Amino acid sequence: MNHSAQPTHKNPAPPGRIGLYDPALEHDNCGLALIARYKGGADHTVITQALDALRRLEHRGGIGSDDGTGDGAGLTIQIPHDYFAARLGESGISLPAPGDYAMGIGFFSQDYATDLNAVTAPLTAETQPDFSAESAGVDQDALVSRIAAEEGLQVIHVESVAVDPGVLGRIAAETMPSMRYVFFGLDADHPARDDNDLARRAFIVRKRLDNAGLYFPSLSPTTLTFKGMLSTAQLDRFFTELGDERLTSAIALVHSRFSTNTFPSWQLAQPFGTIAHNGEINTVRGNRNWMQARESALASDLLQSPVADTTAGLERIFPIISAGASDSASFNSVLELMVASGRSLPQAMLMMIPEAWENNPAMSEERRAFYEYHSLLMEPWDGPACVAFTDGRLAGAVLDRNGLRPARYVMTEDTVVLASESGVVDLPEAEVTARGRLTPGRMFLVDVEAGRIISDTEIKNSLATEHPYREWVEASATRLAELPTRVHVSHPSSSVRRRQRTFGYTEEELRVLIAPMAETGAEPLGAMGSDTAIAALSTRPRLLFDHFHQNFAQVTNPPLDSIREDIVTSMAAGIGREGNLLCSTQPDSAHILLERPVIDNDELTAIAHLAGSHLGEGITRPSVTLSGLYPIGAGEDAMTRRLAELCAEASAAVANGAVFLILTDRESNSEYAPIPSLLLTSALHHHLVRERSRTQVSIIVEAGDVREVHHAATLVSFGASAVNPYLLMESAEDLVKSERIRGISAEAAVANVLTALNKGLLKI
């Protein structure tokens, strides 16, 4: 086997935060193709067709400034067992049976001794390969062996991957890692506990290695991923084995990456371990933050180590989403966790990318209950996104509910091709049996072992009837409208106007912003552009909200029309103590279901006086109110000290069983000033995340400084589950009482400002 000489550079990673660049904002806009031969078995033709498709997706990828470094290209196939068994057998190395070992390509550091004879020899206790990265202070050999042993696996063979660095562009060549096949087998002392146990152990080993700085694109008993900082035309020329006709597969997934305003790297090329993604996850920052918050509640017997002296729980694979991961990599990490914990791949995909279900009257009650149950466990990962996936047996794709990424398919009697566009694979017209496109919220699935295509209806009906989801939802959730009501309190004009002065309301805001919302139920329209100074440079006092702006992915997306927006977008949410995301049974915690995140004063009062019986046994005081005020005369650090006190109060409330923390600034006066609600919310949110108790409570903000859609959106973004803009509603009532608004009741005015804020949030 001819191993090309490799440059001596370290395993690259995207740079840290520099200027306006932040690796946390990584997005992709790409092309993908999935080929599945569901009748006739594995064949090299599938790989050839996939590589042809990849080359035809060249225009969907990016090229670096050196005109030779691609943004990324890759291929996932089934492990070609016969190929590796025959080739390694020539060297006297015997592989276990298919499915009894896992393998992957490791992106090792280049700072190691390159003794190819040593690394291709059979491994024994005395002849372990040397992957040591001395300059990085990491012995990669010891790292791999130790983590594998702690998960009941052993390294059975390691060898260099046959590559040709001569085809690379300058930047890619300078940053190329050392690529090595690593084969893992089950430790004889720790046999598999079930058919999926090896895959779970391989997932945990790969996750732990990734968190330790050693990246594997895939590590699996069924699939193998080749990828890198390559162009579409370079992939098979770089990985020279891809041209070997002994390499066969019934599934091939390819991806051409165009990194959107981001930094290409070897690790961020696609496919990832399970998916390839075209589009952007525009909700990814919130998804990542909530996944981090949920880590403390995660538990799964299936993911416990089989080794008795390995006492660590799931903490050993935290963080679930690695720092610097792109939106696609983040999605893949969470998907693989849920599959490893026992969910099927289609179920996990539908949890993360649900179809539009809340406003679809034609949907069956069973399917609606399926989505509602899972919405209590996790928020959707919203695109626009087309995600193709495979686990080596199932291959498929799903389009998110917005439907703004193309996915075309063509079928023959034995093969299906799904890609970002038509024509990527030449198929005789006489053999084509069907053509079509993936529509919003629909899934396409092929089972190559069963030899059939599974329809979207069959997939979802099967999953929806697997458990009594409606019964589970009704037993664990109460709708806000079902809570006992209390007498509405109307505040006098003097009280309202005093608070308006406290929170900096202006006459212009009352006339131009609040009055139109109270009259029409919509945000007032205005001309584009603003000549006001940005908040950081303004000479006038500005709200903390004004220092923040909405993020967006700078890519080409068709605009959503108002009709589609109402159908595919929902404001409903369940608030309360979150359960274990990895649990697939009836939730052990109860929720209050909100139709919208901005609530009125009466709804807040109902939550504040909630009886523990609505939320399950053992909860005596579900709602705790924390005062977000600080003493004005206590010195310049009074606010800082008060925030520290509030963090301690929040921790104590959680420890005593609180389910809702209501943060309020209502009682401000001449001695006590309000802490900006955004600062208060974010401080407590991040404090509870650090204490690993964030998912035990929902934060509800009763804020006097909220009067615009942007204000409410910012609070939700920084951890609020619900927002009560009490002063905005009282101001609307006062406008009616003072007859500055005529022809409408005070109740209607309040309802209209709530509608305006919630409609604005819907647009965002």
SULPE-V594451 format. One record per backbone hydrogen bond with DSSP energy under -0.5 kcal/mol. CO is the residue of the C=O (numbers start at 1). NH is the residue of the N-H. E is the energy in kcal/mol with one decimal. If there is no record, write none. Layout:
CO;NH;E + CO;NH;E
//
This chain:
1;3;-0.8 + 2;4;-0.6 + 7;9;-1.0 + 9;110;-0.8 + 18;21;-2.7 + 21;18;-1.4 + 22;25;-2.3 + 23;26;-1.5 + 26;327;-1.4 + 27;260;-1.4 + 31;256;-3.0 + 32;420;-2.1 + 33;254;-2.8 + 34;418;-2.8 + 35;252;-2.4 + 36;38;-1.0 + 36;416;-2.1 + 43;46;-0.7 + 43;47;-0.7 + 43;249;-1.2 + 44;48;-2.3 + 45;49;-3.1 + 46;50;-2.1 + 47;51;-2.4 + 48;52;-2.2 + 49;53;-2.6 + 50;54;-2.3 + 51;55;-2.1 + 52;56;-1.7 + 53;57;-0.5 + 54;57;-1.2 + 55;58;-1.3 + 57;60;-1.8 + 58;61;-1.9 + 62;71;-2.5 + 64;67;-1.8 + 68;70;-0.6 + 68;169;-0.6 + 69;64;-3.8 + 71;265;-0.5 + 72;257;-3.0 + 73;228;-1.7 + 74;255;-1.7 + 75;226;-3.2 + 76;253;-2.4 + 77;224;-2.7 + 79;81;-1.9 + 80;84;-2.0 + 81;85;-3.3 + 82;86;-2.2 + 83;87;-2.4 + 84;88;-2.8 + 85;89;-1.7 + 86;90;-1.1 + 88;91;-1.3 + 88;93;-2.4 + 89;92;-1.7 + 92;94;-0.5 + 93;95;-0.6 + 97;100;-2.5 + 100;186;-0.7 + 102;184;-3.6 + 103;220;-1.9 + 104;106;-0.6 + 104;182;-2.4 + 105;217;-1.0 + 106;108;-1.2 + 106;180;-1.7 + 107;215;-0.7 + 108;178;-2.7 + 110;112;-1.9 + 111;134;-0.7 + 113;115;-1.5 + 114;116;-1.1 + 115;119;-1.8 + 116;120;-1.3 + 117;121;-0.6 + 118;121;-0.6 + 129;131;-0.8 + 131;140;-0.5 + 132;134;-0.7 + 133;136;-0.8 + 133;137;-0.7 + 133;138;-2.1 + 134;137;-1.0 + 138;133;-3.5 + 138;140;-1.1 + 139;143;-2.2 + 140;144;-2.5 + 141;145;-2.4 + 142;146;-2.7 + 143;147;-2.3 + 144;148;-2.3 + 145;149;-2.3 + 146;150;-2.1 + 147;151;-0.8 + 148;151;-1.0 + 148;153;-3.0 + 149;152;-1.5 + 152;187;-2.5 + 154;156;-0.5 + 154;185;-2.8 + 156;123;-0.7 + 157;183;-2.9 + 159;181;-2.6 + 161;163;-0.7 + 162;240;-0.8 + 162;241;-0.6 + 163;4;-0.6 + 164;167;-1.7 + 165;168;-1.6 + 169;173;-2.6 + 170;174;-2.2 + 171;175;-1.1 + 172;176;-0.5 + 173;176;-0.7 + 175;12;-1.0 + 177;179;-0.6 + 178;108;-2.7 + 179;161;-2.4 + 180;106;-3.1 + 181;159;-1.9 + 182;104;-1.4 + 183;156;-2.7 + 183;157;-1.2 + 184;102;-2.6 + 185;154;-2.5 + 187;190;-2.1 + 194;197;-1.4 + 196;200;-2.0 + 197;201;-2.5 + 198;202;-2.6 + 199;203;-2.3 + 200;204;-2.3 + 201;205;-2.6 + 202;206;-2.6 + 203;207;-2.5 + 204;208;-2.7 + 205;209;-2.6 + 206;210;-2.6 + 207;211;-2.4 + 208;212;-1.2 + 209;214;-3.1 + 210;213;-1.5 + 213;215;-0.6 + 215;107;-3.3 + 220;103;-2.2 + 222;79;-2.4 + 224;77;-2.4 + 226;75;-3.2 + 228;73;-1.8 + 228;230;-2.3 + 229;70;-0.6 + 230;72;-1.1 + 231;234;-0.9 + 231;235;-0.9 + 234;238;-2.6 + 235;239;-2.7 + 238;164;-1.4 + 238;240;-1.4 + 239;242;-1.8 + 240;243;-1.4 + 241;244;-2.2 + 244;247;-2.0 + 246;248;-0.7 + 249;43;-1.9 + 250;37;-3.3 + 251;78;-0.8 + 252;35;-2.9 + 253;76;-2.5 + 254;33;-2.0 + 255;74;-1.7 + 256;31;-2.2 + 257;62;-2.0 + 258;29;-2.5 + 258;260;-0.6 + 259;261;-0.8 + 259;262;-0.6 + 262;264;-0.6 + 265;269;-0.5 + 266;269;-0.7 + 274;390;-1.9 + 275;271;-0.5 + 275;272;-2.8 + 276;388;-2.7 + 277;279;-0.5 + 278;386;-2.4 + 279;28;-0.6 + 280;282;-1.0 + 281;284;-1.6 + 283;287;-2.4 + 284;288;-3.0 + 285;289;-2.4 + 286;290;-2.6 + 287;291;-2.0 + 288;292;-2.4 + 289;293;-2.1 + 290;294;-2.0 + 291;295;-0.9 + 292;295;-0.7 + 293;296;-0.6 + 293;695;-0.6 + 294;297;-2.0 + 294;298;-0.6 + 295;298;-1.1 + 300;303;-0.9 + 301;304;-1.3 + 306;308;-0.5 + 307;310;-1.8 + 309;311;-1.0 + 313;316;-1.7 + 314;317;-2.2 + 315;318;-1.3 + 320;322;-0.6 + 322;325;-1.7 + 326;330;-2.4 + 327;331;-2.2 + 328;332;-2.5 + 329;333;-2.1 + 330;334;-1.8 + 331;335;-2.5 + 332;336;-2.6 + 333;337;-1.6 + 334;338;-2.1 + 335;339;-2.1 + 336;340;-2.6 + 337;341;-1.5 + 338;343;-1.9 + 339;342;-1.6 + 344;348;-2.4 + 345;349;-2.2 + 346;350;-2.2 + 347;351;-1.8 + 348;352;-1.8 + 349;353;-2.8 + 352;381;-3.2 + 354;401;-0.5 + 355;357;-0.8 + 357;360;-1.2 + 359;361;-0.7 + 360;363;-1.4 + 364;368;-2.3 + 365;369;-2.3 + 366;370;-1.9 + 367;371;-2.1 + 368;372;-2.5 + 369;373;-2.6 + 370;374;-1.8 + 371;375;-1.9 + 372;376;-0.9 + 373;376;-0.9 + 374;377;-0.9 + 374;378;-2.1 + 380;382;-0.9 + 382;282;-1.0 + 382;283;-1.1 + 384;280;-2.8 + 385;400;-2.4 + 386;278;-2.8 + 386;388;-0.5 + 387;398;-2.2 + 388;276;-2.3 + 389;396;-2.5 + 393;448;-2.2 + 394;391;-1.7 + 394;392;-0.6 + 395;446;-2.9 + 396;389;-2.9 + 397;444;-3.1 + 398;387;-2.5 + 399;441;-1.3 + 400;403;-1.0 + 400;441;-0.9 + 407;438;-2.9 + 408;419;-2.7 + 409;436;-2.0 + 410;417;-2.7 + 411;433;-3.1 + 411;434;-1.2 + 414;38;-1.0 + 414;39;-1.3 + 415;412;-2.9 + 416;36;-2.3 + 417;410;-2.2 + 418;34;-3.6 + 419;408;-2.8 + 421;424;-0.6 + 425;427;-0.6 + 428;431;-1.7 + 428;432;-0.7 + 429;432;-1.0 + 434;411;-2.8 + 436;409;-2.8 + 439;442;-2.2 + 442;399;-1.8 + 444;397;-2.1 + 445;454;-2.7 + 446;395;-2.3 + 446;448;-0.7 + 447;451;-1.4 + 447;452;-1.8 + 452;447;-2.7 + 453;455;-0.5 + 454;445;-1.0 + 455;459;-2.4 + 456;460;-2.3 + 457;461;-2.6 + 458;462;-2.1 + 459;463;-2.1 + 460;464;-2.7 + 461;465;-1.4 + 463;466;-1.2 + 467;469;-2.2 + 468;472;-2.1 + 469;473;-2.6 + 470;474;-2.6 + 471;475;-1.7 + 472;476;-1.0 + 473;476;-0.7 + 473;477;-1.1 + 476;591;-2.4 + 478;593;-2.7 + 479;482;-1.9 + 480;483;-1.7 + 488;490;-0.5 + 492;496;-2.1 + 493;497;-2.8 + 494;498;-1.8 + 495;499;-1.9 + 496;500;-2.2 + 497;501;-1.9 + 498;502;-1.9 + 499;503;-2.4 + 500;505;-2.7 + 501;504;-1.0 + 506;510;-2.0 + 507;511;-2.2 + 508;512;-3.5 + 508;513;-0.6 + 509;513;-1.6 + 509;514;-2.8 + 510;515;-1.9 + 513;517;-1.3 + 514;518;-2.6 + 515;519;-1.9 + 516;520;-2.7 + 517;521;-2.2 + 534;537;-1.5 + 534;538;-0.9 + 535;538;-0.8 + 543;546;-1.1 + 544;547;-1.7 + 545;548;-1.9 + 546;535;-0.5 + 552;554;-0.6 + 553;555;-2.2 + 555;557;-0.8 + 561;565;-2.5 + 562;566;-1.8 + 563;567;-1.4 + 564;568;-2.8 + 565;569;-1.6 + 567;359;-0.5 + 573;575;-0.5 + 573;594;-3.4 + 575;592;-2.8 + 579;581;-0.6 + 580;583;-2.0 + 590;577;-0.6 + 591;478;-2.6 + 591;593;-0.5 + 592;575;-2.9 + 592;594;-0.6 + 593;480;-2.3 + 594;573;-2.3 + 597;599;-0.7 + 597;723;-2.7 + 600;604;-2.1 + 601;605;-2.2 + 602;606;-2.0 + 603;607;-1.8 + 604;608;-2.8 + 605;609;-1.8 + 607;610;-1.5 + 611;614;-1.7 + 612;615;-1.8 + 613;616;-0.5 + 615;590;-0.7 + 616;619;-1.0 + 618;620;-0.7 + 622;659;-2.8 + 622;660;-3.1 + 624;662;-2.9 + 626;628;-0.6 + 626;664;-2.4 + 627;629;-0.8 + 628;675;-2.8 + 630;673;-2.4 + 631;634;-1.2 + 635;638;-1.6 + 637;641;-2.4 + 638;642;-2.4 + 639;643;-2.4 + 640;644;-1.9 + 641;645;-2.2 + 642;646;-2.7 + 643;647;-2.2 + 644;648;-1.9 + 645;649;-2.5 + 646;650;-2.7 + 647;651;-2.2 + 648;652;-2.2 + 649;653;-2.3 + 650;654;-2.4 + 651;655;-2.4 + 652;656;-1.5 + 653;658;-2.6 + 654;657;-1.8 + 659;698;-2.4 + 660;624;-2.6 + 660;662;-0.6 + 661;663;-0.7 + 661;700;-2.9 + 662;626;-3.1 + 662;664;-0.6 + 663;702;-3.3 + 664;628;-3.7 + 665;668;-1.1 + 671;632;-2.7 + 672;669;-2.1 + 673;630;-2.3 + 676;680;-2.5 + 677;681;-2.7 + 678;682;-2.4 + 679;683;-2.2 + 680;684;-2.1 + 681;685;-2.6 + 682;686;-2.5 + 683;687;-1.8 + 684;688;-2.5 + 685;689;-2.0 + 686;690;-2.5 + 687;691;-1.9 + 688;693;-2.8 + 688;694;-0.9 + 689;692;-1.3 + 693;696;-1.6 + 694;697;-1.3 + 695;578;-3.0 + 698;661;-2.8 + 698;700;-0.6 + 699;721;-3.2 + 699;722;-1.2 + 700;663;-2.8 + 700;702;-0.6 + 701;703;-0.8 + 701;724;-3.5 + 702;665;-1.3 + 703;727;-0.6 + 705;707;-0.6 + 708;712;-1.7 + 709;713;-2.7 + 710;714;-2.3 + 711;715;-1.9 + 712;716;-2.3 + 713;717;-2.3 + 714;718;-1.6 + 715;720;-2.5 + 716;719;-1.4 + 722;701;-2.4 + 723;599;-2.4 + 723;725;-0.6 + 724;703;-1.6 + 724;726;-2.0 + 725;729;-1.8 + 726;730;-2.4 + 727;731;-2.3 + 728;732;-1.9 + 729;733;-2.3 + 730;734;-2.2 + 731;735;-2.1 + 732;736;-1.4 + 733;737;-2.5 + 734;738;-2.6 + 735;740;-1.9 + 735;741;-1.6 + 736;739;-1.4 + 745;749;-2.2 + 746;750;-2.2 + 747;751;-2.3 + 748;752;-2.3 + 749;753;-2.1 + 750;754;-2.0 + 751;755;-2.3 + 752;756;-2.7 + 753;757;-2.2 + 754;758;-2.6 + 755;759;-2.7 + 756;760;-2.0 + 757;761;-2.3 + 758;762;-2.0 + 759;763;-1.7 + 760;764;-1.7
//
